[in-house]
Amino acid sequence: MTEFEEFKREFITYQDLFGLSGYRVYFKHEADDKGESSIIIDTNNMIATVCLNANPPQGSEGGVAICGKHEAIHLLLGRLMTMALSRHVTAGEILEATEEVVNKLENLIP
């Protein structure tokens, strides 16, 4: 299994575990200057583009599996992040998005 395949497998494992199957996910494996991995999330259209850097920076910590898990956690928090950055978000909407994350984590943490 290549590192890229391991990255995708780990991301998908956590995507499923977090109950985020409604997102269409596209994977890229290309050189960039953003670090080991990155994610772009379009919460309105439920699309995520996840990238594993083909040329990670020197001294990168962890492996590709950790990067996959890390980006899946970003997807879990994507809706909350989008709302927090909105100019017209209400306290009730933030509470709803926060509660969504809490409920997902409640089912995961023993």
N, C-alpha and C positions, 0 to 999 in steps of 0.2 A: 504494500500500500504506500502510495506517495504521501509526502507531507501535506499536500493540498487536499488529497482525499481524506486524510485523517482530520484535517481542519474542518472540512465540510461535515464529516460524520459527527464530530463532537458538537458542532454548532446545531445540527439537526436534532441530535439527542436532547440538548437543552431546550431547543425551541419546542419540541414535543413535551418535554417535562414541564415547561412553563405554560403550556396550553396556548401557544401562539401559532397554531396551525393555519389561522386565517390569513397569514402573510404569504405573499408570493416572494420567494427569496431567489436572488441571482447571486452567483459566486464569481469572483474574479481572482486571478492570480497574476499580478503584474507588479512591476517595480514602481514604487512611489517614495515620497519622503515623509510620509505620515507616521511611520513607526512600523511595528510588526504586523498590525492588522487594523482595519477600520470598517465602519458601517455607515451607510446613509439610509435613513428611514423616512419613508413617505407614509405617515400614519393615515392621511386622508384616503389614499388609494391602496393602503395595506401592502406596500411593496418595500422590500429591503434589499440593498445591494451590499454584499459583504466581500471585503477584499483581504486576501492574505498577501503580504508584501513578498515578492519574489527575491528581493534583496534587503532583508531586514538589517537594521543598524547593528554595528559591532557591539558586542556586549549585551545583546538582547537576553532578557530573562525568560525562563519558562520555555515551553515547547508549543508546537502548533495546537495541541489539544487545549492548552490553557487559553490560547488566543481565541479558539472557537467558542469556548465557554464564556470568555470575557465579552465577546461581541453579542452572544445570545442574551447576556444580562443587559447589555445596552438596548437590545430589542425589547426586552421585558419592560424597561423604563422609558421606552420611546414615546409612548402616548403622554406620560406624565411630563416629559421634557418638552414636547410640543406645546402642551397646554401652558406650562410655566413660562414659555417664551412668547405666548400670545398676549396681545395688548388688551383683548376683550374677554379675558377669562374671569369667571366668577369663583368665589371661594367654594361654592358647591361643586363646581366642575373639578377643581383641584382635589377636593375631598373625595369625589367619586373615583378619580384616577388613582389616588393614593390607596383608597380602599381596594381597588382592583389588584394592585400589587401586593397589598397585605394579604388578601385572600389567597392569592397564588402561592405566596411564601408560606402561609399557614399550612397549606397542604403538603409542602415540601419539607419543612423543618420538623423533625421528630420532637 
